[in-house]
């Protein structure tokens, strides 16, 4: 897995999904897809944690233009033979 700092500007494709972990920490997690172009099929998944997840869940809606700064995690997917 590679890590890199990223700044993304784009459009929210779907309202954020906010969940809470089931362990003792009760950590809130918000996840939502962002596209660079409103008509693009290329989607980047954005995840926020804790109090930021609460803010995202309350204020971010589908179609909003957002600017996101954070760590870009790239996972390599390998198809099984």
C-alpha positions as CSV (number, residue, x, y, z in Angstrom):
1,X,0.0,0.0,0.0
2,X,1.3,3.4,-0.9
3,X,0.6,6.6,1.0
4,X,0.7,10.2,-0.4
5,X,-0.7,13.6,0.7
6,X,-3.6,14.6,-1.6
7,X,-5.9,17.6,-2.2
8,X,-9.1,16.7,-4.1
9,X,-11.6,19.1,-5.5
10,X,-14.8,17.6,-6.9
11,X,-18.5,16.7,-6.5
12,X,-20.1,14.4,-4.0
13,X,-21.8,11.6,-5.9
14,X,-23.9,10.2,-2.9
15,X,-24.9,11.4,0.6
16,X,-22.3,10.3,3.2
17,X,-22.9,7.1,5.1
18,X,-22.1,7.6,8.8
19,X,-21.6,4.6,10.9
20,X,-20.3,3.9,14.4
21,X,-17.8,1.2,15.3
22,X,-19.1,-1.6,17.5
23,X,-16.1,-1.7,19.9
24,X,-15.6,0.3,23.1
25,X,-14.4,3.3,21.2
26,X,-17.7,4.2,19.5
27,X,-15.8,6.0,16.7
28,X,-17.9,7.6,14.0
29,X,-16.9,7.0,10.4
30,X,-18.3,8.9,7.4
31,X,-17.7,7.7,3.9
32,X,-18.7,9.2,0.5
33,X,-17.7,9.1,-3.1
34,X,-16.2,12.2,-4.9
35,X,-15.7,12.7,-8.7
36,X,-13.4,15.3,-10.1
37,X,-15.8,16.0,-13.0
38,X,-19.6,16.0,-12.3
39,X,-20.2,13.6,-15.2
40,X,-17.2,11.3,-14.6
41,X,-17.4,7.7,-13.7
42,X,-14.0,7.9,-12.0
43,X,-14.8,7.9,-8.3
44,X,-12.5,8.5,-5.3
45,X,-13.7,7.2,-1.9
46,X,-13.4,9.7,1.0
47,X,-13.4,8.6,4.6
48,X,-13.6,10.9,7.7
49,X,-13.3,9.9,11.4
50,X,-14.5,11.2,14.8
51,X,-16.0,14.7,15.1
52,X,-15.2,15.4,11.4
53,X,-17.4,12.5,10.5
54,X,-20.3,14.1,12.4
55,X,-19.7,17.4,10.6
56,X,-19.6,15.6,7.2
57,X,-22.8,13.7,8.0
58,X,-24.6,16.9,8.9
59,X,-23.4,19.2,6.2
60,X,-22.3,17.3,3.1
61,X,-24.9,16.3,0.6
62,X,-25.0,14.7,-2.9
63,X,-24.1,17.2,-5.6
64,X,-22.1,19.5,-3.2
65,X,-18.7,20.7,-4.5
66,X,-16.0,19.9,-1.9
67,X,-12.3,20.3,-1.4
68,X,-10.7,17.4,0.6
69,X,-7.2,17.3,2.0
70,X,-5.7,14.2,3.5
71,X,-3.7,11.1,2.9
72,X,-4.3,9.2,-0.3
73,X,-4.1,5.4,0.2
74,X,-3.6,3.4,-2.9
75,X,-4.4,-0.3,-2.7
76,X,-3.3,-2.7,-5.4
77,X,-6.0,-5.2,-6.3
78,X,-4.9,-8.5,-7.7
79,X,-7.4,-10.8,-9.5
80,X,-7.3,-14.4,-8.3
81,X,-6.3,-16.9,-10.9
